[in-house]
Amino acid sequence: FAFWDWVGGRYSVCSAVGVLPLALQYGFDTMEDFLLGANDIDHHFREADFKDNIPVLMGLYGMWNSSFLGYPARAILPYCQALSKFAPHIQQVSMESNGKGVDINGNRIMFNAGEIEFGEPGTNGQHSFYQLIHQGRVVPCEFIGIIRSQQSVFLKGEIVSNHDELMCNFFAQADALAMGKNQVELRAEGVSDTLIPHRSFTGNRPSSSILLPELSAYTVGQLLACYEHRIAVQGFIWGINSFD
């Protein structure tokens, strides 16, 4: 089962070589929903005004953070275990496409193209590298949240479901990156003077949040297409051949 020679391997999920094994696993009805979701964003990318165009805006603020503010890395942080492999997938799609040293004409470029991509789902990342994101280097973050859980769990004695608790973390992390916490706030919380320097963080760190109504084949198709077109936008502006 071949796929067209103009489809880069990292973009093959929507081609015959990608859809066939996925259809065997999940059924073609599910994969058709996935393709319809991707197609919906394809039309949006082609037709929407730039000021309302989600992939264009994603690409522009990514370029602003990397090319103008000099933040080379980006963290993709889905608060959903079912998207645990989303960040590694985008890592390949992005870094294999835009990690170029020459422009589309073969001339050496005088800036760093592409972004360093990494990420983990939700609370895994919080206990892995969020210390650096809040207090160390500036790393623009992209949070992905889901309004309706695939399988909410209500434990005995708990006021909210596990998903509601997870989403509290989702909103709190973006708020903390933006606002930080200063000495006055920490002192009001009763934190000792010796610990205040270690608990303080500046805020004013860039992040964005994508909120999906639910995680379905259709919305996964939309999400993937947003990120693919984001990469295209950056390649067009950098003047590189993202799809060689």
N, C-alpha and C positions, 0 to 999 in steps of 0.2 A: 504494500500500500504506500504509494509515493505521495509526496507533496510538492507543490509548485517550486520551481527553482528560485523564484523571487521571495520565498518565505524563509527568513532566517530560522535556524533551528530553535532559537530561544523564543520564537513567535509561533511555533508549530501547533500549539494546543487547539487552535480553531481549524486546523487543516485536517485532511483525511488521516494522517499519521497520528494526530493527537486525539481526534474525536472518536475514531474507531475503538481503541482500547478502553477509553473512558465510557463509551456507550455499552461496551460489553460488561463493564463493571457496574454502571449505574442505570442502564437502560437508555434508549434513544430519546424518550420523552423528556427525561431529565436533561440530557445534553442539548436538546433543542431549546429548552428554556434558557440554558447557559448561553447558547449562541444568540438567542433573541435579546438577552440582556446586554451582551457585547455589541450587538447591532444597534441597540437603542443609543448607546454612547457614541458609536460611530457616526450616527446621524446628528446627534447633538454637537459633536466636535466639528462636523462639517458645516452645520447650518447656524449654530448659535452665535450671536454677537460676542466679540472678544470679552466685553465686560461681564457677560453672563456665562462664559464658556468655561466649564469646570476644568478640563484638561489644560486649557491655555493658562488659566489662573494658577493651577498647580505647577505648571512648568515655569511660569514667570517668577513666582515667589521662591521656587527652588533655585533658579538662577540668581535671584537677588541675594539669597543666603550664601550661595557657594561662590559666585563670580565677583560679587560686589562687597559683601561683608566678610568674605574669606573663611567661611565655615565649610570645610571640605566634606564632612560626614553628615549622614542623615539617618535617623532611627525610625523604623516603621514598626508601630506598636499596636497590633490588633488585640483588643480585649475580648478574645474569643478563641478557645482552644482549637476549634475546627479550622481556624486560619493559621495554625502553628507553622505551616510551611509557606505561608504567603511571603514573608520577608525574604527568605532564601530564594524564592522564585523571582521576585522583583530585583533582588541583588544580581542575578544572572542577566535578566532582561535589560537592566539599566547599565551595569558595568561592562557587559560584553558589547553593548550598543554604543555607548557614549564615551567609553574610556579610550579616546583616540589621541594620538600625538601629532596627526596631520589633518589639514582641512580636506574638504571634498575634492579639491584640485591637487592634493598631494603635497601641499606646502606645509612646512612645520608651523604649528600654531604657537602663539606666544603667551598662552594662558593654560591653566589646568582645566581640561574638559572632563565632564563626568563628575559623579559624586561617589563617595564611599558609603555603601549601603550596608546596614545591619539591622537586626531587630529580633525580638522575642515576643511571644504573646503575654499580654497583661501582667499579672503579678509575678510571673517568672522573671521578667525584666526588672521589676521593682526591686527584687532581691539579688539582682545580678549586676546592673550597671547604672541604675538611676542616681546613685551617689555622684558619679561623675557628671551626669547630665544636669543635676541641680546645683552642684557646688564646684565642679571642676571645669573642664572645657565646655564651650558652648556647642551643643549639638542640636540643630533643628529637629523637632520630633513631629511625627504624623501619627495621631491616635485614630484608631478605627473602632467604633463601638456599634453594638447591635441593640435596638430597642426591645424587641421581643426575643427572649431566649429560645433556643431549640428545645431545651429541657430544664426548666427551672426546678430547683429542689428547695423545699421548705423543711428545715430541720426543726425538731421539737424544741420549743423554748426560744426560738429565734423570731424576731419581729418581721424581718424581711427575708426574701429568698436569696439564695447564693448569687443569682444574677443581679439582683438589685444592689447587693453589697459590692459586687464587681464593678458595676456602673458608677457607684459612689467613688471608687478609686479612679475610674476613667475620667470623671469630671474634675476630681481633686488634683490630679497630676497636672493637667493643663493649667488650672488655676494657680497652682504653686509655681509652675515655671514662669507664668506671667507676673505674679505679684510678689513672690519671694516671702521672706519673713525677716523682720529686722529685730534689733536688740530690744526696742521698747515692747514689741509684741511678745517676745520670749520672756522678758522680765515679768510682764503681766500674767503670763502662764505659770510663773513660779520657777522658771529655769534658773539654776544657780549661775553666778557670774563666771565661774570657771568653765561652764559648759556653753555659755552663750556664743562664743566665737565658733564653736563646733556645730551648733545648731542653726546658725544664721545662713541664709542664702539670698542672693541678690535679686532674683526675679529678672524681669525684662529679657527673657529667653524665648526665642521663637518656637511656636508650635501651631499645628492646625489639627482640626478634628473632623472626621467623617463619621456621620451617624446614619446607619442603614436601618430601615424599618424592621427587617428580619434578615437572617442569613439563609438564602435559598440559592438554587442554581442560577436563577435570573439575576439576583443582586451580586453574586460572585462574578458573573459575566460582566456586569456593569463596572464593578470595582477593578477587575483586571484591565478592561478596556481604558478606564480612566488613567491608570498608571502607564499603559502602553503609549497612549497618545501624549501623556505628559513627557515621556522620553523623546517622542518625535518633535514636540515643540522645542525642547532644549537643543536637540540636534540641528533643527532649522536655524535657530538663532546663533548658535555657536559656529555654524557653517561647516559642520562635519557630516560625514556619511554614516548615520547611525545604523544603516541596514545593509552594509557591505557583507 
